[in-house]
């Protein structure tokens, strides 16, 4: 172009869509003054807050710096401010203005109409850029600015991608990146005990990188699972938001929705949830794009109720409020978009060339911001001012280093400001910003994370508002008591895949989804060792009621008051009384013929055995200890051994007498009382010897048998305190006595032919037959119940009753008839005349061949004679 001198600087077309402020050092500015245009137009409607408030904040900060005698003294800051129209491609075109001064122009092939060479207007040299707002715009612009080493400080871009110092090395920001925001949101989710959430992002760098950061943190920390991760297209089709709501409902347990979306998308998502009757179902967690804005929730207060949002910690700058309220059409001509703002803000029209169509009222120019219109400072004003001040402080440090003591710009700064050097000074600044909080940058150019946590609440007066419920500064500080959920719903909302398992249940995690599980109860003797495992209790323990640990299995024994003990004890006591009565009777009538004919010494041995058979019942029921167990071993088989050793000796003696009588008249050997006692005690000593060997090999002790009553239900399990006597040991202990019993039975059978008038063979025979039947019944009962839960009771009762019955049979058949005669028929208990051994044996032998009965003679008379005639030699 050829040189053209404008007549009116205000109407210069070169700056028709930008703001230019003169100064010694020029800063660039990028602001979304207009929204994105529709149908191919680059720009849309004016953004009053995000656009005008922010760019006015930059100019206000420059005014303050230029008036500050301590900051950049004698140096004036200027600005070149451009509109990005909220579109990254348009912003890229606009940002080329910032690098024009650094591009050499070749005019050799260009001539004016008169043939003169062209004169190029020298563009402003931009040393640093303030902006942009959207992360996608900042990313696009940063790729250009880094090529020309122009530092950039953003006041609103929070995408984590911009923290990559290798790709965006000239980019810094006074707001924390979304990675901090994502961590704060994760901490909120964790504090709420939500472990199953969905994410929703607007397509683009901000939304996608924010969600990606949140998902990455969830993977690193664990404990939170992502049910679904949905994306809102840049150009959504009709019904797109209803489709998103339906997809979110596919995982209805994931009620918490983590949103990194622009405010337009937020509003449309809430509207879709309302249309689908999902008011109160979703628990919204919004990023700083939602923050404390009213526009996304207008008309949708109920569906947005309870939403938790996050916003970088900020404070309203009172000085800016005074400045902005004082702006008017007359004192703010430097802002080329202020007239458009005026029309939008006061809903009026400025003359024939006004931007707003229709028959609106005409603007007077006397309207006042905040008086004739609502006004609330936009949230990023503080950060815009902090960004400008950060650039100014960096230039001040650079000036002090390069131009120390030089008023104004020295040649080293006036000719060329090194962008790399300026960047180093930017990263080193540390000052208190407009809100009083420190402004610093880390090695990646990021500001520290400081957030306020809000909740959108509807109060009892049905008014909706955002309330601060906490803050986050590298750590979450949440005031749970300040939180408020749906009206009339006091419960704490849940967003979990699976409800916590009850105590005693383990989690069986669904493959690939660690937050979802099935609860399985620890069965049998297993307890809950950890959240995910059940382990078997030690053998002597069982799970407690909650199955969270093991407790000792209760130990039981046969109690005296148990029915299993009362019956055998009652029988034993009757038997002991009866046996004692017989013994007393025999002692009292010791010299009478009946007692003498019975063999006094052998009778007392037999009665002792019977007494021991009854007495063992008390040892079998007594509480086991070493002493009781020792006595059980000794006396368990000893009573039977006494009884059957004595009976065996008696039956053997009868058998030998009558066998010898058939051959000769001489008496057999070893039939004297002394001989009989020696034989009996010899047989008993074998039992005692076996017991003593048992003591030596396996000393007696008690054990607790946990297997006997180890039922399927652990609560019914019991440990049985018992003596360490196995079934085999028990049989061995009784085996010798049973052998004596069988042998005695054999002799009883052999002597069955001897007439009952002359001897005790038949009573002894009947005794042994009955005893054998008792013990034959005992064996299947004892061993057949070995698997029963009542084994201890059944076996102990069976054994003691069997012993008592055996003793009762012997006592009843052998001694009760004699006691009856002694006490009630003393006339039959008289001595008879003595005859020779040969005569008595011959008479006894012949009586077996006679048909006559011996009933005409008193019972026992011949036997008495036999013993009396041999008293001197053979009877006792």
Protein Blocks (a to p, Z undefined) as FASTA:
>chain_A
ZZdddfblklomklmmcccdddfbdcdddddfbacdeehiabdcddfklmmmmmmmmmmm
mmmmmmpmkgoghiacddddddeklpaklmmmmmmmmmmmmpccdfklgccfkopacddd
dddddfbdcddfblmlmmmmmmmmmmnopacddfkbccfklmmmklmmmbccfbdcfklm
mmmmmmmmmmnopabdcddddedjklmmmmmmmmmmmmmngoiacfbacdddfbdcehkl
mmmmmmmmmmmmlmbccddddfklmmmmmmmmmmnopghkaccdddfklmmafklmgopl
mmmgoiacddddddddfklmmmmmmpcfklmmmpmklmmmmmmmnopaehjkbfbgcjdd
ddehlacehklpccdddfklmmmmmmmmmmmmmmmmmmmmmmgoiacjdfklmmoccfkl
mmmmmmmgccddfkopacdddfkopacdddddddddddfkopacdddfbdcehiacddfk
lpccdehiabccdddfbdcddehiacdddehiakbccddddehjbccfbfkbccdddfkb
ccdfkopaccddddddddfklmklmmmmmmmmmmmmmmmmmmmmmmmmmmgmklmmnopm
lmmmmmmmmmmmmmmmmmmmmccdfklmmmmmmmmmmmmmmmmmmmmmmmmmmmmmmmmm
mmmmcdcehiafklmmmmmmmmmmmmmmmmmmmmmmmccdddddfklmmcfblklgccdd
dddddfklmmmmmmmmmmmmmmmmmmmmmmmmpcfklmcklmmmmmmmmmmmmmmmmmmm
mmmmmmpmklmmmmmmmmmmmmmmmmmmmmmmmmmmmmmmmmmmmmlmccdddddfklmm
mmmmmmmmpmbdcklpcehklmmmmmmmmmmmmmZZ
